[in-house]
Structure formats: C-alpha cells, structure tokens
Amino acid sequence: MTLKVERLVVEHGAIRAIDGISFEVAEGSLAAVIGSNGAGKTTLLRTLSGLKDAKLGKVSWMGRDITGMKPEDLVRRGLSHVSEGKSVIPELTVKENLALGGLWRNNKSELAQSIEEVVELFPRLGERMSQRADTLSGGERQMLAIGRAHVSKPSLLLLDEPSLGLAPLVVEQIFQTISMLCRDRGITVLLVEQNALGALAIADTGIIVNLGTVVAQGDAKELIDDPALRSAYLGY
Amino acid sequence: MQQVINVFLIGISIGSIYALMSLALVLVWRSTRVVNFAQAGQAIVTTYIAWEVVNRSGSFLMAFILAVAIGGLIGGLVESGMMRTLFKHASDGPVAAVAPVIATLGLLGVIRALVGLIWTNEGKRFESPVSTAGFVIGDTTLPFSRLNLLIIFTAAFVMIVFSIVFQRTNLGLALRAAAYNPEIARLSGVKVSMTRTIGWVFAGAAGAVAGILLSPNDSLTPYSLDVLFVFGFVAAVIGGLESLVGAVVGGLVLGVGLSFITFYLGTSLVFPTAFIVLVVVLLVRPSGLFGVKGARSA
C-alpha cells in the first residue's frame, strides 16, 4: 500500500470539513473519490498535498509519514496536485506553465524531454507553446494543468475535478489520458470527482464521501452497480 | 523645439530614477502584498554609505556596487527578520492587511533616526562623478548634462538586467509564478517563502540605485529621499502596482510630465500635479495602465 490515510480530521475554523477519513490506495492504481458539493473532497486533496493542515490523523506515502509536510517538499517526493478549477497561471505562456513544474529539478534536458512527453499526451498544447495560458479554452487549460503536474514527474497524482465545466467530448479525452497515465506510466492516481459514473468507469477503487466521512469504499465496478449507493450518493 | 527636446530628456533622466523606486515598490508588492514605506529609508542608508565611500576612496563605481549589494542585503534582512514574523503572527483579519504596512512605516522612522545619529541631520554634499554642466551645442548651453546621461544609462542598464532575470531565467519564472499565484507555484515546487525574500532583495537593490542616482549634486539628509518615495509610489500606481513594465513606464511618464510642468508652469505645481495624477488614476483606472482588470486578492 503506498498512500495511506488514517483517521484524518481537518477543520475550517469551527466547521469540521473532514471527520475521520481512512482509506488506502495501492501503488499504480487509480482511486476515485466521489461525493457531492461540500462532502470534503477538495479539503481532502488540499490536506494530502500540504496546502491545509490536518487537525488529527496521519497521511503516509510509500511508508513515510508525510502529515504536515509542505507542498513544495512533497513535489520533490513525487506528489503532484492539480488543484480545483484549471490550475494554470493565465499570465504565463503555455511553455512557462509547463516549465514551472520542472523548475525544482533544475535539469534542462530532462525538462525538455518532459515537455515533449506532454505534447505527445496533448498535441494541441504543442501548437500553443508561446501563447499565454489565458488564450486557451477550458479543456486546453485542464490539459495544461495536468501537463504541468506531469512535468514534475509524479509517482502520485492528485486531481481535483478535472472534468468540471468541460464539454462531454473533452471530459472523455481527459479521463482517457488520466487512465493512460496510470496504466502505462504506472502513476498512482487519486481522482476527486462529482462526475461519479465517468470517474468510477476508469477507476480501480472508489471511495464515496459524504459530509466529511467515508460512506462506502471498494471495487469501483461494484460501487457502480450498488443500487443503494446509486440513488443515495451517485445520483444517476 | 530644442527646448522641448531638452525638457523631455531631463524628464526621462529624473523619470528613470522614479522608475527605479517604482520598480522597488512593485517588486515588494508583488512578492508580499505590502507597500513598503521603508523603501526610501533603506535607500537612504545605502546612499549615505555610498557617500562615505566616495568621500574616502573617490570611486563612484565602488560606491555604487557596494550600495547595491548592501541595499539587497538590507531588503533581504527586513523581509526575513521582520516581515516574515509579522506575516506569521498577523495572518488573519484586518490586522493582517494593516500591520505589515504600519511596521514598514515604523521601520522608516527607526532608520531615519539611526542615520541621523550616525551622520547627523545636517545636509551632506554628494559630489557628482561626472560633470553637471550642460552640454554645449554651438553657443547654447543645454540644461541636459553628463550626469543626466549617466543616470539614464545606469537606470536603463539596471532595467535590462531585471528584464533578463525575470523573462529569461528559472529564478525569474519562479518569481513571476509566485507573484501571480503562490498556491500553484508551491504545488509546482517553488519555495515561495524564498521568492518573497528574493523579491525584497531585488527591491532593496533597485531602491539603492535610485537613491545613489538622485543624490549627486544635491544635499543629502535623512529625509532627502522622501520625495523619491512619493513619486515612486505615484509611478507604481500609474503602472498598476503589479507590472514591472508598468512601473518603468509610470516612472518615465511621471518624470517627463513633471519636467514639463516645472519648465513651463513652475516648480510649485509639481507636487499638486503628482497628487492629482494619483487621484485621477485611482478614480478612472484603479488597475493602472498595465494592471490586470479585477483586483487580485492576496
């Protein structure tokens, strides 16, 4: 087991956004965290990547306790977080956004190679390298955000609602790429989504959260087929 | 016509000094969202040091290099020694917005008092490294001098160095990313606490250059750079407070504008004009000429 979350509690002031969540994600697998607005999904990812402090509980990654570590240090340990809402810097060019993910490695040839790989993943970005990121469409921005995370060479990728606000066709392409990153590149992925059906379809395991607690977790295919979960939490 | 060109060139000369101070303020604003009232104070320290070096060794170049280095050092020390603690302890609510600014105001007072203690409040004469006599063309002597030329070239050189660092280097990319969006920068591995300090270091160095360029052929007192802060701030606001290019353009526009006012309408209108410009920019286009529409929250 590579990513292990144990009895995690996170508070926003007086509000307990995460109330004792525990789960594990196996190395090289794709886990989907499903839940409605306000279920605590984003807070969970922000705590895992170090943007938010946990009140109680423990997060370990590859057997090491990473609770309370800073995001900039976690990147160096292979953890990349694509935060909510097309996390790119609009004022920078596409190329600069990508290069940003590789700055800490300080290795020009590796960076060039990583950027090449991103262009293979998303050819559309290749044509727009010198454009500012604010000229991109929503889908392209999401591709760029994932591309930037990829340039950091993660072994664990945290994705916060990559499908939000995108056209169905683009969503499908993004999900395929995410699945490919996991299957072909061996990256462990934790995917947070409101789009339950789409996310569970590419995931190995599913974790369903509601009001800051885990209400069900297990094999993704079984979760999809569970009629009780369907009506209560998956909404289809 | 010749007169107009002259006034314009003098304006560029003084404007490039405003531009440097404006750059310093914008660098600090971008990295930590603080208007640094102590910027002129930091510059006064380095200018006095430069004055000492010029007096003792006669080398303006050595004075310049030392002032810039110490200016950067002071900037870094103020951020890491004082501001960082403040940001940590006043991280929420209205105090978070006000406390750091007030602290810089306090620091300005302390610095002035210390400078007065060391060098007295009496005006010192800062010798110009080059002739301050105007160039002579035919039988007319222009107000534009070698000193003006030196100022323009030095300021241009500093700005070119800055633009190369910011646009072409990894450090520059990290600094820009941290300024635009600290969270994404951190998630990409940028050590934002370090880029904040570096922003203050660069600002301290730019402020030091502004101080040493403004002072030659003038009287140096612990208060003599206050005017520079005011004009630097107005220039920064014209440029939108966020943009490095805006800071430079703002400084040049203000310098040239005030130069024309001085020559054609008189010195007494310089300050009122600067403040009217400040108010008009804030009313009509608060984001400045180069600012992003819709203010960015810290």
Interface residues (C-beta under 8 A of the other chain):
Chain A: S49 L51 K70 P71 E72 V75 R76 S80 H81 V82 S83 S87 V88 I89 P90 E91 L92 E96 A99 L100 G101 L103 W104 N106 R148 S152
Chain B: N170 L173 A174 R176 A177 Y180 N181 E183 I184 A185 R186 L187 S188 G189 V190 K191 V192 V292
